[in-house]
Amino acid sequence: MTEATGQHPYHDQRLTVADGTEIAWSRRGSGAPIVLVHGITENAQSFEPITNRLVESHEVITLDLRGHGESGQAETYDLAAMAGDVVGVAAAAGVEAPTYIGHSLGGAVVTAVGAVAPYQSIICIDQSLQLDGFKDMLAPAEPMLRDAESFPMVIQAMFADMAGPLPAEEFARVEKLRHANQSVVLGVWELILSEPVEAIAAVVDEALAGYQRLAGGEAPRYLALFGSDPGDAAAWLGDRIPGSEVILWADTGHYPHLLRPDDFIDLVRG
């Protein structure tokens, strides 16, 4: 098990998935179900300002991704495995076609979920699936990421740079929850670090191929929310997820949902 972030466990449920990894999860509230999936190095508690608002009107299911928070470590951290974990938690909770909301890595995970499982809607928060730019950003840092001594410093600098205008108190709360396990982070990013751009793009396209089954029928309810200019994300997503929508909350950084939680709740409920 990875380290819990507080004195008492945050989650009261455990699910052992097919490869033996234990996934910690919990549910609160009642109403239309929503599944929240956090970003890399974080855990479900990072969503707390959103969770606390949503439970007033929804059943909210939270989980820690494999290798994060209270969930167990695993042999693999690829997108398919993590998406399978989320689908497994939704099944264990007995919910069908929930709304999936994911931030950062969690946004990629819920996007992969939507290609293989029923859903009411999907919201992907500040996670581009056009990974060329991310590969370019990681490439110079790869030697330091693979070095145990420099790894913590590099990760801390990366996330500090992405905080944007998030208030210092709120960023400190998220940072306190952060646990950067080198083997987990490298496992998640291994495809990006080790494969050429063309191979990465092919993996992403294959992961999203399931959305094409809806082309010509009812458009999926898929929304991508960005905190900085996403370039041609709308056209790129539209080619792969017919009917998808892109929204920009300019200059809100990597955590637009935490910077504007009430607006985010309105977006979810709308």
Buried (B, 14 or more C-beta within 10 A) or exposed (E): EBEBBEEEBBBEBBBEBEEEBBBBBBBBBEEBBBBBBBBBBBBBBBBBBBBBBBBEBBBBBBBBBBBBBBBBBBEBBBBBBBBBBBBBBBEBBEBEEBBBBBBBBBBBBBBBBBBBBEBBBBBBBBBBBBBEEBBEEBEEBBEBBEEEEEBEEBBBEBBEEBBBEBEEEBBEBBBEBBBBBBEBBBBBBEBBBEBEEEEBBEBBEEBBEBBEEBEEEEBBBBBBBBBBEBEEBBEBBBEBBBBBBBEBBEEBBBBBBBBBBEEBBEBBEE
